[in-house]
Amino acid sequence: MSQTGNRESESSRLTKVIDDPLEVEQAYARQYENLSREFSRVIQSKRGILAEIGCGRGQLTIPVARLLPHCRFRVVDTFAGAYTGTLRLLNKALLQARLKNRVKVYKADYLAWLWDQYSDSYAGVVSSEFLPEIDSYELSMFLSECYRVVRPGGITVHSFLSPIARNHRQRLMIEADSNPKWTKTPPKEWFSPKPALVVSQLRRAGFRNIHTEKIKSNLIIKGDAVRSFLHSWDVRDAFWRRYRLRLVTGGLEVPDWVIVSGRRETSYRSKSRLRERKMGGR
Protein backbone atom coordinates (compact mmCIF):
# COMPACT_ATOMS: atom_id res chain seq x y z
CA MET A 1 0.00 0.00 0.00
CA SER A 2 1.36 3.42 -0.94
CA GLN A 3 0.43 6.62 0.82
CA THR A 4 1.08 10.21 -0.19
CA GLY A 5 1.20 13.19 2.09
CA ASN A 6 2.36 16.75 2.51
CA ARG A 7 4.18 17.70 5.68
CA GLU A 8 5.48 21.16 6.52
CA SER A 9 7.05 22.27 9.77
CA GLU A 10 5.96 25.59 11.23
CA SER A 11 9.32 27.15 10.32
CA SER A 12 9.21 25.96 6.70
CA ARG A 13 5.84 27.52 5.88
CA LEU A 14 7.39 30.98 5.49
CA THR A 15 9.04 31.55 2.12
CA LYS A 16 12.66 32.63 2.40
CA VAL A 17 13.97 35.02 -0.26
CA ILE A 18 17.76 35.15 -0.54
CA ASP A 19 19.49 37.94 -2.47
CA ASP A 20 22.84 38.00 -0.66
CA PRO A 21 25.42 35.61 -2.19
CA LEU A 22 26.94 35.07 1.26
CA GLU A 23 23.66 33.60 2.55
CA VAL A 24 23.11 31.03 -0.21
CA GLU A 25 25.11 28.16 1.29
CA GLN A 26 23.57 28.51 4.75
CA ALA A 27 20.05 28.76 3.30
CA TYR A 28 20.53 25.55 1.33
CA ALA A 29 22.00 23.81 4.39
CA ARG A 30 18.73 24.53 6.19
CA GLN A 31 16.95 22.52 3.49
CA TYR A 32 18.89 19.45 4.64
CA GLU A 33 18.16 20.20 8.28
CA ASN A 34 14.45 20.09 7.43
CA LEU A 35 14.97 16.86 5.49
CA SER A 36 16.91 15.27 8.35
CA ARG A 37 13.96 15.73 10.71
CA GLU A 38 11.71 13.90 8.26
CA PHE A 39 14.30 11.14 7.75
CA SER A 40 14.68 10.55 11.49
CA ARG A 41 10.90 10.50 11.91
CA VAL A 42 10.47 7.94 9.12
CA ILE A 43 13.44 5.74 10.05
CA GLN A 44 12.40 5.34 13.70
CA SER A 45 15.42 3.13 14.35
CA LYS A 46 16.89 3.41 17.83
CA ARG A 47 19.91 1.25 17.02
CA GLY A 48 21.63 -0.40 14.07
CA ILE A 49 23.71 0.52 11.05
CA LEU A 50 22.42 2.84 8.35
CA ALA A 51 24.03 3.05 4.91
CA GLU A 52 23.93 6.30 2.97
CA ILE A 53 24.62 6.21 -0.76
CA GLY A 54 25.94 9.35 -2.44
CA CYS A 55 26.81 11.13 0.80
CA GLY A 56 28.72 14.02 -0.79
CA ARG A 57 30.10 16.34 1.87
CA GLY A 58 27.66 15.16 4.49
CA GLN A 59 24.79 17.63 4.09
CA LEU A 60 22.31 14.93 5.16
CA THR A 61 24.71 12.62 7.00
CA ILE A 62 25.58 15.00 9.81
CA PRO A 63 22.11 16.29 10.79
CA VAL A 64 20.60 12.78 10.60
CA ALA A 65 23.44 11.32 12.70
CA ARG A 66 22.80 13.97 15.34
CA LEU A 67 19.11 13.08 15.47
CA LEU A 68 19.81 9.32 15.63
CA PRO A 69 22.58 9.20 18.28
CA HIS A 70 22.45 5.43 18.80
CA CYS A 71 22.85 4.53 15.11
CA ARG A 72 26.10 3.99 13.25
CA PHE A 73 26.56 5.04 9.65
CA ARG A 74 28.42 3.72 6.62
CA VAL A 75 28.46 6.37 3.92
CA VAL A 76 29.50 5.84 0.30
CA ASP A 77 30.52 8.10 -2.57
CA THR A 78 32.97 8.04 -5.46
CA PHE A 79 34.03 11.59 -4.57
CA ALA A 80 34.88 11.99 -8.26
CA GLY A 81 33.83 14.18 -11.18
CA ALA A 82 31.69 17.08 -9.98
CA TYR A 83 32.23 15.86 -6.41
CA THR A 84 36.04 15.86 -6.44
CA GLY A 85 37.23 17.50 -3.24
CA THR A 86 34.12 16.70 -1.22
CA LEU A 87 35.85 13.87 0.68
CA ARG A 88 38.10 16.40 2.39
CA LEU A 89 35.10 18.58 3.24
CA LEU A 90 33.19 15.57 4.58
CA ASN A 91 36.04 14.44 6.84
CA LYS A 92 36.48 17.98 8.14
CA ALA A 93 32.74 18.31 8.86
CA LEU A 94 32.61 14.93 10.62
CA LEU A 95 35.57 15.91 12.78
CA GLN A 96 33.98 19.22 13.74
CA ALA A 97 30.68 17.48 14.54
CA ARG A 98 32.51 14.81 16.60
CA LEU A 99 30.99 12.04 14.51
CA LYS A 100 34.12 10.29 13.20
CA ASN A 101 33.61 7.39 15.61
CA ARG A 102 30.05 6.70 14.35
CA VAL A 103 30.40 7.45 10.64
CA LYS A 104 32.63 5.27 8.46
CA VAL A 105 33.38 6.67 5.01
CA TYR A 106 33.88 4.54 1.87
CA LYS A 107 35.25 5.87 -1.41
CA ALA A 108 33.69 3.44 -3.87
CA ASP A 109 31.23 2.86 -6.68
CA TYR A 110 27.83 2.45 -5.03
CA LEU A 111 26.82 -0.80 -6.77
CA ALA A 112 30.21 -2.44 -6.26
CA TRP A 113 30.02 -1.50 -2.59
CA LEU A 114 26.47 -2.81 -2.18
CA TRP A 115 27.31 -6.09 -3.94
CA ASP A 116 30.08 -6.57 -1.38
CA GLN A 117 27.71 -6.24 1.62
CA TYR A 118 26.08 -9.15 3.45
CA SER A 119 22.34 -9.67 3.04
CA ASP A 120 19.97 -8.62 5.85
CA SER A 121 22.69 -6.57 7.57
CA TYR A 122 21.45 -2.95 7.65
CA ALA A 123 18.71 -1.18 9.59
CA GLY A 124 18.24 1.01 6.55
CA VAL A 125 19.66 2.41 3.32
CA VAL A 126 19.12 6.10 2.61
CA SER A 127 20.05 8.70 0.02
CA SER A 128 19.38 12.32 -0.81
CA GLU A 129 19.70 13.73 -4.31
CA PHE A 130 21.34 10.49 -5.42
CA LEU A 131 18.52 9.12 -7.60
CA PRO A 132 18.93 12.06 -10.04
CA GLU A 133 22.51 10.83 -10.63
CA ILE A 134 21.44 7.46 -12.03
CA ASP A 135 19.06 6.28 -14.76
CA SER A 136 16.00 4.02 -14.83
CA TYR A 137 18.08 0.87 -15.42
CA GLU A 138 20.34 1.59 -12.45
CA LEU A 139 17.36 2.60 -10.31
CA SER A 140 15.92 -0.90 -10.56
CA MET A 141 19.24 -2.53 -9.63
CA PHE A 142 19.89 -0.06 -6.84
CA LEU A 143 16.55 -0.55 -5.09
CA SER A 144 16.83 -4.33 -5.46
CA GLU A 145 20.20 -4.18 -3.70
CA CYS A 146 18.71 -1.94 -1.01
CA TYR A 147 16.11 -4.64 -0.37
CA ARG A 148 18.74 -7.36 -0.19
CA VAL A 149 21.03 -5.65 2.32
CA VAL A 150 18.25 -4.28 4.55
CA ARG A 151 17.26 -6.60 7.38
CA PRO A 152 13.61 -7.72 7.80
CA GLY A 153 11.71 -4.80 9.30
CA GLY A 154 14.33 -2.37 7.96
CA ILE A 155 13.69 0.65 5.78
CA THR A 156 14.91 2.50 2.73
CA VAL A 157 14.39 6.27 2.39
CA HIS A 158 15.26 8.48 -0.59
CA SER A 159 14.78 12.21 -1.08
CA PHE A 160 15.10 14.23 -4.26
CA LEU A 161 13.85 17.47 -5.77
CA SER A 162 10.56 17.10 -7.60
CA PRO A 163 10.84 17.05 -11.41
CA ILE A 164 7.38 18.62 -11.59
CA ALA A 165 7.56 22.41 -11.31
CA ARG A 166 4.79 24.32 -9.52
CA ASN A 167 5.71 27.71 -11.03
CA HIS A 168 8.00 29.41 -13.55
CA ARG A 169 10.77 29.94 -10.97
CA GLN A 170 11.01 26.21 -10.30
CA ARG A 171 10.73 25.44 -14.01
CA LEU A 172 13.68 27.72 -14.69
CA MET A 173 15.79 25.96 -12.08
CA ILE A 174 14.97 22.52 -13.48
CA GLU A 175 15.89 23.78 -16.95
CA ALA A 176 19.25 25.12 -15.72
CA ASP A 177 20.22 21.87 -14.01
CA SER A 178 19.04 19.37 -16.63
CA ASN A 179 19.47 20.89 -20.09
CA PRO A 180 22.94 20.06 -21.55
CA LYS A 181 22.84 23.47 -23.21
CA TRP A 182 23.15 25.09 -19.78
CA THR A 183 24.64 22.63 -17.30
CA LYS A 184 28.25 21.42 -17.37
CA THR A 185 27.15 18.18 -15.69
CA PRO A 186 24.03 16.97 -17.55
CA PRO A 187 22.12 14.08 -15.96
CA LYS A 188 22.10 10.56 -17.41
CA GLU A 189 18.33 10.56 -17.91
CA TRP A 190 16.43 13.09 -15.78
CA PHE A 191 16.48 16.04 -13.42
CA SER A 192 14.86 13.62 -10.97
CA PRO A 193 12.80 10.46 -11.44
CA LYS A 194 9.05 10.79 -11.18
CA PRO A 195 7.88 9.79 -7.69
CA ALA A 196 5.45 7.24 -9.17
CA LEU A 197 8.34 5.44 -10.86
CA VAL A 198 10.31 5.24 -7.61
CA VAL A 199 7.24 3.87 -5.82
CA SER A 200 6.67 1.21 -8.48
CA GLN A 201 10.33 0.16 -8.41
CA LEU A 202 10.31 -0.06 -4.60
CA ARG A 203 7.27 -2.32 -4.78
CA ARG A 204 8.86 -4.41 -7.52
CA ALA A 205 11.99 -4.83 -5.37
CA GLY A 206 9.83 -6.22 -2.56
CA PHE A 207 9.31 -3.25 -0.25
CA ARG A 208 5.93 -2.69 1.37
CA ASN A 209 4.33 0.06 3.48
CA ILE A 210 5.51 2.57 0.87
CA HIS A 211 5.04 6.27 1.62
CA THR A 212 5.59 9.42 -0.41
CA GLU A 213 5.95 12.79 1.30
CA LYS A 214 6.29 16.18 -0.32
CA ILE A 215 7.85 19.16 1.44
CA LYS A 216 7.89 22.64 -0.05
CA SER A 217 11.37 24.12 -0.09
CA ASN A 218 10.02 27.66 0.25
CA LEU A 219 13.42 28.94 -0.88
CA ILE A 220 13.66 31.63 -3.56
CA ILE A 221 17.05 32.89 -4.71
CA LYS A 222 17.20 36.13 -6.65
CA GLY A 223 19.35 39.16 -7.41
CA ASP A 224 23.11 38.80 -7.00
CA ALA A 225 22.68 35.52 -5.11
CA VAL A 226 21.39 33.74 -8.22
CA ARG A 227 24.68 33.94 -10.07
CA SER A 228 26.56 32.51 -7.08
CA PHE A 229 24.02 29.70 -6.78
CA LEU A 230 24.19 28.83 -10.48
CA HIS A 231 27.99 28.71 -10.31
CA SER A 232 27.84 26.26 -7.39
CA TRP A 233 25.53 24.03 -9.47
CA ASP A 234 27.93 24.07 -12.47
CA VAL A 235 25.54 26.05 -14.68
CA ARG A 236 27.15 27.90 -17.59
CA ASP A 237 27.31 31.70 -17.62
CA ALA A 238 25.28 31.60 -20.85
CA PHE A 239 22.20 30.75 -18.77
CA TRP A 240 22.70 33.88 -16.65
CA ARG A 241 23.11 36.03 -19.75
CA ARG A 242 20.03 34.51 -21.42
CA TYR A 243 17.68 34.88 -18.43
CA ARG A 244 19.34 37.70 -16.48
CA LEU A 245 16.29 39.95 -16.18
CA ARG A 246 14.03 37.11 -15.00
CA LEU A 247 16.67 35.84 -12.58
CA VAL A 248 17.29 39.24 -11.01
CA THR A 249 13.63 40.22 -10.65
CA GLY A 250 11.82 36.91 -10.12
CA GLY A 251 14.67 34.60 -9.21
CA LEU A 252 14.87 30.82 -8.98
CA GLU A 253 12.91 28.65 -6.58
CA VAL A 254 14.14 25.32 -5.28
CA PRO A 255 11.52 22.70 -6.29
CA ASP A 256 9.56 20.75 -3.69
CA TRP A 257 11.37 17.93 -1.93
CA VAL A 258 10.01 14.41 -2.39
CA ILE A 259 10.73 11.73 0.21
CA VAL A 260 9.88 8.14 -0.75
CA SER A 261 10.25 5.30 1.75
CA GLY A 262 9.48 1.61 1.98
CA ARG A 263 9.91 -1.13 4.57
CA ARG A 264 11.03 -4.69 4.18
CA GLU A 265 8.51 -6.95 5.85
CA THR A 266 9.53 -8.98 8.87
CA SER A 267 10.28 -12.65 8.27
CA TYR A 268 7.00 -13.71 9.91
CA ARG A 269 4.90 -11.49 7.66
CA SER A 270 6.86 -12.54 4.57
CA LYS A 271 6.29 -16.22 5.39
CA SER A 272 2.59 -15.57 6.03
CA ARG A 273 2.26 -13.85 2.66
CA LEU A 274 4.01 -16.78 0.96
CA ARG A 275 1.72 -19.24 2.75
CA GLU A 276 -1.36 -17.27 1.62
CA ARG A 277 -0.16 -17.39 -1.98
CA LYS A 278 0.34 -21.17 -1.81
CA MET A 279 -3.08 -21.73 -0.26
CA GLY A 280 -4.68 -19.49 -2.86
CA GLY A 281 -3.21 -21.64 -5.60
CA ARG A 282 -4.77 -24.86 -4.32
C-alpha positions as CSV (number, residue, x, y, z in Angstrom):
1,M,0.0,0.0,0.0
2,S,1.4,3.4,-0.9
3,Q,0.4,6.6,0.8
4,T,1.1,10.2,-0.2
5,G,1.2,13.2,2.1
6,N,2.4,16.8,2.5
7,R,4.2,17.7,5.7
8,E,5.5,21.2,6.5
9,S,7.0,22.3,9.8
10,E,6.0,25.6,11.2
11,S,9.3,27.1,10.3
12,S,9.2,26.0,6.7
13,R,5.8,27.5,5.9
14,L,7.4,31.0,5.5
15,T,9.0,31.5,2.1
16,K,12.7,32.6,2.4
17,V,14.0,35.0,-0.3
18,I,17.8,35.2,-0.5
19,D,19.5,37.9,-2.5
20,D,22.8,38.0,-0.7
21,P,25.4,35.6,-2.2
22,L,26.9,35.1,1.3
23,E,23.7,33.6,2.5
24,V,23.1,31.0,-0.2
25,E,25.1,28.2,1.3
26,Q,23.6,28.5,4.7
27,A,20.0,28.8,3.3
28,Y,20.5,25.5,1.3
29,A,22.0,23.8,4.4
30,R,18.7,24.5,6.2
31,Q,17.0,22.5,3.5
32,Y,18.9,19.5,4.6
33,E,18.2,20.2,8.3
34,N,14.4,20.1,7.4
35,L,15.0,16.9,5.5
36,S,16.9,15.3,8.3
37,R,14.0,15.7,10.7
38,E,11.7,13.9,8.3
39,F,14.3,11.1,7.8
40,S,14.7,10.6,11.5
41,R,10.9,10.5,11.9
42,V,10.5,7.9,9.1
43,I,13.4,5.7,10.0
44,Q,12.4,5.3,13.7
45,S,15.4,3.1,14.4
46,K,16.9,3.4,17.8
47,R,19.9,1.2,17.0
48,G,21.6,-0.4,14.1
49,I,23.7,0.5,11.1
50,L,22.4,2.8,8.3
51,A,24.0,3.1,4.9
52,E,23.9,6.3,3.0
53,I,24.6,6.2,-0.8
54,G,25.9,9.3,-2.4
55,C,26.8,11.1,0.8
56,G,28.7,14.0,-0.8
57,R,30.1,16.3,1.9
58,G,27.7,15.2,4.5
59,Q,24.8,17.6,4.1
60,L,22.3,14.9,5.2
61,T,24.7,12.6,7.0
62,I,25.6,15.0,9.8
63,P,22.1,16.3,10.8
64,V,20.6,12.8,10.6
65,A,23.4,11.3,12.7
66,R,22.8,14.0,15.3
67,L,19.1,13.1,15.5
68,L,19.8,9.3,15.6
69,P,22.6,9.2,18.3
70,H,22.4,5.4,18.8
71,C,22.9,4.5,15.1
72,R,26.1,4.0,13.3
73,F,26.6,5.0,9.6
74,R,28.4,3.7,6.6
75,V,28.5,6.4,3.9
76,V,29.5,5.8,0.3
77,D,30.5,8.1,-2.6
78,T,33.0,8.0,-5.5
79,F,34.0,11.6,-4.6
80,A,34.9,12.0,-8.3
81,G,33.8,14.2,-11.2
82,A,31.7,17.1,-10.0
83,Y,32.2,15.9,-6.4
84,T,36.0,15.9,-6.4
85,G,37.2,17.5,-3.2
86,T,34.1,16.7,-1.2
87,L,35.9,13.9,0.7
88,R,38.1,16.4,2.4
89,L,35.1,18.6,3.2
90,L,33.2,15.6,4.6
91,N,36.0,14.4,6.8
92,K,36.5,18.0,8.1
93,A,32.7,18.3,8.9
94,L,32.6,14.9,10.6
95,L,35.6,15.9,12.8
96,Q,34.0,19.2,13.7
97,A,30.7,17.5,14.5
98,R,32.5,14.8,16.6
99,L,31.0,12.0,14.5
100,K,34.1,10.3,13.2
101,N,33.6,7.4,15.6
102,R,30.1,6.7,14.4
103,V,30.4,7.4,10.6
104,K,32.6,5.3,8.5
105,V,33.4,6.7,5.0
106,Y,33.9,4.5,1.9
107,K,35.3,5.9,-1.4
108,A,33.7,3.4,-3.9
109,D,31.2,2.9,-6.7
110,Y,27.8,2.4,-5.0
111,L,26.8,-0.8,-6.8
112,A,30.2,-2.4,-6.3
113,W,30.0,-1.5,-2.6
114,L,26.5,-2.8,-2.2
115,W,27.3,-6.1,-3.9
116,D,30.1,-6.6,-1.4
117,Q,27.7,-6.2,1.6
118,Y,26.1,-9.1,3.4
119,S,22.3,-9.7,3.0
120,D,20.0,-8.6,5.8
121,S,22.7,-6.6,7.6
122,Y,21.5,-2.9,7.7
123,A,18.7,-1.2,9.6
124,G,18.2,1.0,6.5
125,V,19.7,2.4,3.3
126,V,19.1,6.1,2.6
127,S,20.1,8.7,0.0
128,S,19.4,12.3,-0.8
129,E,19.7,13.7,-4.3
130,F,21.3,10.5,-5.4
131,L,18.5,9.1,-7.6
132,P,18.9,12.1,-10.0
133,E,22.5,10.8,-10.6
134,I,21.4,7.5,-12.0
135,D,19.1,6.3,-14.8
136,S,16.0,4.0,-14.8
137,Y,18.1,0.9,-15.4
138,E,20.3,1.6,-12.5
139,L,17.4,2.6,-10.3
140,S,15.9,-0.9,-10.6
141,M,19.2,-2.5,-9.6
142,F,19.9,-0.1,-6.8
143,L,16.5,-0.6,-5.1
144,S,16.8,-4.3,-5.5
145,E,20.2,-4.2,-3.7
146,C,18.7,-1.9,-1.0
147,Y,16.1,-4.6,-0.4
148,R,18.7,-7.4,-0.2
149,V,21.0,-5.7,2.3
150,V,18.2,-4.3,4.6
151,R,17.3,-6.6,7.4
152,P,13.6,-7.7,7.8
153,G,11.7,-4.8,9.3
154,G,14.3,-2.4,8.0
155,I,13.7,0.6,5.8
156,T,14.9,2.5,2.7
157,V,14.4,6.3,2.4
158,H,15.3,8.5,-0.6
159,S,14.8,12.2,-1.1
160,F,15.1,14.2,-4.3
161,L,13.9,17.5,-5.8
162,S,10.6,17.1,-7.6
163,P,10.8,17.0,-11.4
164,I,7.4,18.6,-11.6
165,A,7.6,22.4,-11.3
166,R,4.8,24.3,-9.5
167,N,5.7,27.7,-11.0
168,H,8.0,29.4,-13.5
169,R,10.8,29.9,-11.0
170,Q,11.0,26.2,-10.3
171,R,10.7,25.4,-14.0
172,L,13.7,27.7,-14.7
173,M,15.8,26.0,-12.1
174,I,15.0,22.5,-13.5
175,E,15.9,23.8,-17.0
176,A,19.2,25.1,-15.7
177,D,20.2,21.9,-14.0
178,S,19.0,19.4,-16.6
179,N,19.5,20.9,-20.1
180,P,22.9,20.1,-21.5
181,K,22.8,23.5,-23.2
182,W,23.1,25.1,-19.8
183,T,24.6,22.6,-17.3
184,K,28.2,21.4,-17.4
185,T,27.2,18.2,-15.7
186,P,24.0,17.0,-17.6
187,P,22.1,14.1,-16.0
188,K,22.1,10.6,-17.4
189,E,18.3,10.6,-17.9
190,W,16.4,13.1,-15.8
191,F,16.5,16.0,-13.4
192,S,14.9,13.6,-11.0
193,P,12.8,10.5,-11.4
194,K,9.0,10.8,-11.2
195,P,7.9,9.8,-7.7
196,A,5.4,7.2,-9.2
197,L,8.3,5.4,-10.9
198,V,10.3,5.2,-7.6
199,V,7.2,3.9,-5.8
200,S,6.7,1.2,-8.5
201,Q,10.3,0.2,-8.4
202,L,10.3,-0.1,-4.6
203,R,7.3,-2.3,-4.8
204,R,8.9,-4.4,-7.5
205,A,12.0,-4.8,-5.4
206,G,9.8,-6.2,-2.6
207,F,9.3,-3.2,-0.2
208,R,5.9,-2.7,1.4
209,N,4.3,0.1,3.5
210,I,5.5,2.6,0.9
211,H,5.0,6.3,1.6
212,T,5.6,9.4,-0.4
213,E,5.9,12.8,1.3
214,K,6.3,16.2,-0.3
215,I,7.8,19.2,1.4
216,K,7.9,22.6,-0.1
217,S,11.4,24.1,-0.1
218,N,10.0,27.7,0.3
219,L,13.4,28.9,-0.9
220,I,13.7,31.6,-3.6
221,I,17.1,32.9,-4.7
222,K,17.2,36.1,-6.6
223,G,19.4,39.2,-7.4
224,D,23.1,38.8,-7.0
225,A,22.7,35.5,-5.1
226,V,21.4,33.7,-8.2
227,R,24.7,33.9,-10.1
228,S,26.6,32.5,-7.1
229,F,24.0,29.7,-6.8
230,L,24.2,28.8,-10.5
231,H,28.0,28.7,-10.3
232,S,27.8,26.3,-7.4
233,W,25.5,24.0,-9.5
234,D,27.9,24.1,-12.5
235,V,25.5,26.1,-14.7
236,R,27.2,27.9,-17.6
237,D,27.3,31.7,-17.6
238,A,25.3,31.6,-20.8
239,F,22.2,30.8,-18.8
240,W,22.7,33.9,-16.6
241,R,23.1,36.0,-19.8
242,R,20.0,34.5,-21.4
243,Y,17.7,34.9,-18.4
244,R,19.3,37.7,-16.5
245,L,16.3,40.0,-16.2
246,R,14.0,37.1,-15.0
247,L,16.7,35.8,-12.6
248,V,17.3,39.2,-11.0
249,T,13.6,40.2,-10.6
250,G,11.8,36.9,-10.1
251,G,14.7,34.6,-9.2
252,L,14.9,30.8,-9.0
253,E,12.9,28.6,-6.6
254,V,14.1,25.3,-5.3
255,P,11.5,22.7,-6.3
256,D,9.6,20.8,-3.7
257,W,11.4,17.9,-1.9
258,V,10.0,14.4,-2.4
259,I,10.7,11.7,0.2
260,V,9.9,8.1,-0.7
261,S,10.3,5.3,1.8
262,G,9.5,1.6,2.0
263,R,9.9,-1.1,4.6
264,R,11.0,-4.7,4.2
265,E,8.5,-6.9,5.8
266,T,9.5,-9.0,8.9
267,S,10.3,-12.7,8.3
268,Y,7.0,-13.7,9.9
269,R,4.9,-11.5,7.7
270,S,6.9,-12.5,4.6
271,K,6.3,-16.2,5.4
272,S,2.6,-15.6,6.0
273,R,2.3,-13.8,2.7
274,L,4.0,-16.8,1.0
275,R,1.7,-19.2,2.7
276,E,-1.4,-17.3,1.6
277,R,-0.2,-17.4,-2.0
278,K,0.3,-21.2,-1.8
279,M,-3.1,-21.7,-0.3
280,G,-4.7,-19.5,-2.9
281,G,-3.2,-21.6,-5.6
282,R,-4.8,-24.9,-4.3
